[in-house]
């Protein structure tokens, strides 16, 4: 599954409930709003909107936009 940065930004904004300037290199380290609670909300939002599911191990690895887009591409 391929997802654009614009689509991903919309999902992040919905999950984090705030405006996010998402970059292709964004990560938990570069986005202040990407805390543990918002991470879980992001996973739920991705699963609901995209019809995918993630394992516990995958959820733990999804800490950046590059990792997220790569994992979605593999699904």
N, C-alpha and C positions, 0 to 999 in steps of 0.2 A: 504494500500500500504506500502510495506516495502522497505526501501532504505538503502544501506550500507553507512558507513562513507566515504569510498573511492568515491562513487558516489556523495555524498553530498559535499565532498571536491572539486570535479571537478566543480560542479555547483557554489559553492562559488568562486572559482578561476576565473571562467568565468564572474560571476556577478561583482566581485570586481576588475577584471582585474589585478590581482597580485597573487603571490604565497601565499597560506594560509596554515598554519599548523593547520588543524582542529582537535580538540580533542572531545571526546564524551561529554565533559562538557563545550565546548566553548560557549560564549555568547557575547552580545554587550559590556559587561563590560570587557571581556578578549581579544577581537579582536579590535585593534585600527582601522582597516579598516572598521569595521561595523558601519558606520555612517548612518544618515537618507537617504542620496541619495543612498548609496550602499544597504541599506535595501530594497528600492523600486526596485532596479535593481535585487536583489536576488529574490524577490517575482515574478517579471516578468519572470525571468529565470526558476524558479521552475514551474510556471504555463505553460510556453511554453514547457519545456522538459518533464514534467511529466503528462501533460494533466489534471491538477487539477485547481481549482479556489478557491480563498480565499475571505471571506467576509472582510469588513473593520475591524470588531471586531477581526477576526482571525489574520489579518495582524498586528494589534497593539499588539497582544499577542506573536507573533513569535520573541522572543528576545533571544533565546538560542537554541542550537542544541537539547537538550532533549525535549523542547517544540515543536520544528519543527518536529522531528521524531515521536513524539506522535501524532501530528495532522495529519501527513501524514499517519500514521498507521490507523487512524480513517476514512480516506477517501477511 
